[in-house]
Amino acid sequence: MRKPLYIAGFGCVSAAGLNAPQTIAAIRASLSAFEEIDLIDPMGATQVVARIPTHHHLRRTQGDWLVNLAVRAIMEALDGDDPGMAAATAILMTPPESFRNHPGFSDIPPRGFLAAVIKATGLKFHPASRTIDGGAAASIGLIERALALMEEEGAAQVLLGGVDSLVNDADLARLAKAGRLKGDDNAQGLVPGEAAVFVRLMREPGREPVVAAIHGIGMAQETDSVLSDRYSQGRAMLGALRDAVNGSGPSEPNVDFVVSNGNGERYQGWEMLIARPRFYRTRRERMATAYPAMTVGDIGAAGGALALMLAADSFVHDYAPGPVAMCEIASEGGLRAAAVIAGMKRG
C-alpha cells in the first residue's frame, strides 16, 4: 500500500449481537451464539447454526433478509455522520460468493443487489459504490480500491464490508453433502452463521484519540481450495502474508497477534498448520489468535470486515495483546488475504 488507511468506525449485526458493541462483547467473553435447529430435509435431523434472532417478517425471502442485514450494519457504521455525508461515501461490498447460487439471489439478482440495499437505506451514496465477488478475502483486496476512490474519484470515505448467510436450505444441503458441517460425527466441521459487517475507512485519522491504521495487504489464489479433492499446502496464504509486510509498515517480527476467520474445519486447520510456521519465523512464547467464528459461526463474505473490526476495536479499547495485528482471511472459493493493522495513539 502506498499509504495507510484508517478505520474510523464500524457497524455489525450477527447472531451474537444486533450491533457492533454487542457482537464484540460476546466475542471477548467467549460466548457462543450457537443453537440447534430442525431440518426439513432430511426430516427429523438437526443442525447446529448461529442464527440471528429476528421476527419472521424480516425473513420473508432470503433476498430481503440479506438486504435487511446489510442496511442495519451500514447505518450503524454511518452513525453520527451528517445525512448529507452519505453522498460522499462509497460502499464496497462482498455478497455471497457466486458459485454458491445463494437463494437470496433468486429474489434479487446479483447485479441489482447493491441498488436494493442503497434504496432500503433511504440515502444516496457515491456513484462509485460497487459489489465484488470473491467472499471474505475479496473485501481485504478492496482496501486498495478504497484508497483509489478517495484519492482519485472524490469519495470522502468508504464503507467496506460484506453480508452473508449460510443458514439456508441450499447451503446447508451443499455443506452436508460434502461432510463439512459440525455435528456429533464431525467435531472438525463448520457452524453456519450469518452477519453483515462494515468498517468505515478514511484517508486521515478521525477525531478519536486512538485509531487503527491498515498498513499493508496481500492477496493470492489457492488452487487447492476446500472445494477441491486436495488439502491446501498453504502456498496462497503464505504469499498473502509475505505481501502484506512487503512495505514500509510493520514487518513479521512486529506482529503481536492474529485475527482469523478460521471456521474450525479440518481443512483450514491443516492449511494454517503448514503456512504459519513458514511465515512467523521470529521466536515467540505464544501467538495469541482470535477466532470470531467460535462465537458467531462461519459468516462467509462478512468474515473479512469482522476481522478488521475486531482488530481495530482491540486497539481502541486497549485489550489488544500488542500494537500490531495480522488479519488472516480465507474465502471458500480459494481466495486468500492478509492485512497488517496497527494501533496509533495520538497526542
N, C-alpha and C positions, 0 to 999 in steps of 0.2 A: 504494500500500500504506500502511496505517495505521502500520506499524512494520516494521523489518527482521526477516527470519528468518535463522537461522544454519545453515550447513551444517556438521554435526559429524562426518560420516563418510560413507563410500560403499562400494559393492560393485559388481563388474563381472565379466562373462565375455564375451569376444569372440574373434574369430579371431586377434587379436594377443596375447592373454594370458588365462589362466584365472582371473585375479583383477585387482583394480584396479591395483596397482603394476606388474604385468607389462604391462597394456594401456597405461598412461600412459607407461611407459618406452619402449615401442615407438613410440608417437606422438611423443614428444620426440626420438627418434633418427631419425625419418622413415623407419622401416622399413615394409615392405609385407607384409601378410598375404594377398596375392592368390595364387590358384592357378588353373590351368586344369583344368576337369572335362569329361568326356564327357557329352553329352546323349543321351537315348533318342529324343527327337523334336525335330528331325529326326535320324535315325540317322547317326552319324559326325561330327556337329557338335560343337564345343567352345564353352565359355563361361568367361570369367574371373570368379571369385567370391571372396569372403572367407569361407571356411567354417571353423567351429571343428573342430579335430581331436578326435575322440572315438571311443569304442568303439560299434560298431553297435547294441548292446543299448539304449543311451540314446536312439536314434533309431527305436525300434520303430514309433512313429507320430509324425506332426507335432505332435499334441496333447501327447503325453508329452514330446517334445523341448522345446516351449515351457515346459512346467511345470518341467522339469529346469533350464533356463536361469534362470528366474525364482527358483527356490529357491536356487540357488547364489549369485546376486547378493544376495538378501535376507539370507541367513545371513552373508555377509561384511559387509554393511552393519551388522548387529547385533553383530558381533564385539566381545567384551569386555563386553557388557551382561549383567546378571543375567538368567537364563532367564525369571524372572517378569516382567521388564520388557516382554516381548512383548505381554502382555495390555493394557498401556497404550500400545501402539504401533499406530497406524493405517497401513494400506497404501493408497496412492493410486497406481493403476497404469494405464498405457495399453497395451493389447494391440494387435495388428494392426488396422488400420482395417477397418470392417465392409464397405465397398464392395468390398474385395478378395476376399471369400469365401475367406479363408485356409484351406487344407486342415486346419490344426490344429483348426479349429472343427467339422469333420465328426466328429472324435473326441471332443472336449469342447465342448459348446455354450457360446457366449459367456457366458450367464447363470450357468454353473457353473464358469467358468474360475478365478476368484479362489478359490472354495472348494476346487478341486482343488489349487491352489498352496499354500494355507494347510494343507490336510491333509498335503501332502507335506513340509512343514517340521516337522511334529510339534508345533507350538506353537499357542497360542491368541492371536489378535490382537484389537485393539479392534473392537467391532461396527460402527463407522462406516467400516470399510475398504470401498473401492469400486474398480471399474474404470470408465474413461470412454473413449468412442470419440473419435477425432479425431487420432490419430497423435502424432508427436513434439511438435508445438506445443501440443497439449492438455495435456501434462504441465506446461508452464510455467503455463498457466492454472489448474492445480490448486494453485498456490502460495498463492493467496488462500484456497482451501478448506482447505489445511493449517493456515493461521493460525486459521481459524474453529474447526477441530476441537480445537486446543489451547486456545483461549480459552473456547469455549462447550460443548464436549462431553467434556471431561475427558481427552483424549489427552495423554500426556506428550511424545510425539514422533511424527513422521510419516516413513514411508519413501515417498519419491516417486520414481517411475521408470517404466520400460517394458520390454517384452520383445517381440522380433520376429525373424522370419527371412524374408528374401526368397529364400533358397536352397531353393526347392521348385518342382516342375514347373509349378504353376499360375501363380505369379508370374513365373517365367522365360518362360513362353509368352506371358503378357499383355504383359510389357515388350518381348519380342522383336517381337511383332506391332505394337507402337507405335513400333518403331525406336529404343528408348531405351537399349538395352544397349551397354556399351562393347565394341568389337571392332575388327578390322582395318579395317572400313569405317565406323566411327563412333568417332572419337577422343574426342568430347564426349558420351560416354554414361556411365551409372552402372555401378558394380560391385556386384552384390547381396551383401549381408552379413547377419550375424545376431549378436545380442547381447542381453544383459539388463543393465540398469544401474539402480541405486537410490542415491539420496542420502538421508542421514538429516538431517531438519530439526528444529531446536529453537527455542524462543522466546527463549532466552538463550544466550550463548556458552558453549561447553563448557570443559573444563579445559585445552585446548590453548593454548599461548602465542600462536598466530596462528590466526585463524578467518576464514571468508569470510561476508559478510553480503549477502543479497539485498535491495536497497533499492527496487526498482520493477519492475513488469512491464507489458507491453502486449499486447493481443490484437486481431486483426482477421481477417476472412474475405476471401480473394482470390477474386473471381468468375472471373477468367481463370486458372484453375489449369492445371497441366501436363496435366490430363485433358481440357481444352477444346481447341478448334481455334485459339485465340488466344494470343499471348505476353502475359505479365503486364507491366503498366506499373509495378509495384512499389507501387501505392497502399496495399495492405493492410500490407505490411511497413513502409512509411513511417509509416502510422498507428500500428502497434505500437511502433515505435522512439520516436515522439514521446510516446506514452502512458507508456512505461517511464521517461522522465525528467521526467514531469509531476508532480513531488512535491518533497519536501524533501531527497531524496538527491542523488547526483551528477547533473550535467547533461551535455549533449552535449560541451562543451569539456573535461570531465574524463575522457572515455573514452580510455583508452590503447591498448586492443587489443580485438579481436573474436574470439569463438569461434563458428564457424558449422557447421551441419550440411549445408552445401552439398555436393552429391554429384558435381559435375563435369559435369552436364548442361548443354547449350546453353541450355535454358530458364532454369535457375537463374542462370547467368552473366548472361544478358540482364536478368533481373529486378533483380539487385543492381547492375548497371551503371547502371541508371536510379534505383533507390531510394537508394543510398548517397550520391551527391553532393547529393541533396536534403535529407539529414539531417545528415551530417557537414560542417557549414559552416565550422568552425574550421580554420584552416590548420595542416596537419601535414606534416612531412617525409615520413612514411610512416605507413600504418596497418597494423600487424602483425596478421595474421589467421591463426588456426589452423583447419585443415580436417581433423578427425579421420578423415573418410571416405577420405582419401588412404592411410590405414593399414588401417582396418577395413571399408571399403566403406560402402554405404548400409545403415544398420541400422534403418531405418523408425522405429517408435514408440519405440525406445530412444534415439534421437538427441538428444532434449531433455535427458534426465538426463545423457547423456555430456558434453554441452557444459557443464552446471553442474559436473560432477565435475572436468573438466579445468581450468576456470577456478579452482575452489576449490583444487585441488592446486597450481596455479602460484603462488598466494599463500602457501600453507602451506610450500612448499619453495623459495620465493624465486627463481623463474625467470620470473615474470611481467614483461612489458615496462614495467609501471607498476601503480599501485594500483587501477585501475578497469577492469573488463571489461564488454563488451556481448555477450550471447549472442543470436545471430540464428537463429531456428528456423523452418523451413518444413515443413508436412505435405503429403503428396502430394495429399490431398483439398482443399487450398486454405487451411487454417488457417495463420495467421502469428502468431509470438510473439517477444517480445524481453524480456530480463531484464538489469537492471543489477546487477552484483556487485562488491563492493569487499573488499579485504583489510583486516583490522583487527588491529593489534598491541596487545597488552595487556601492561601492566607487571606 
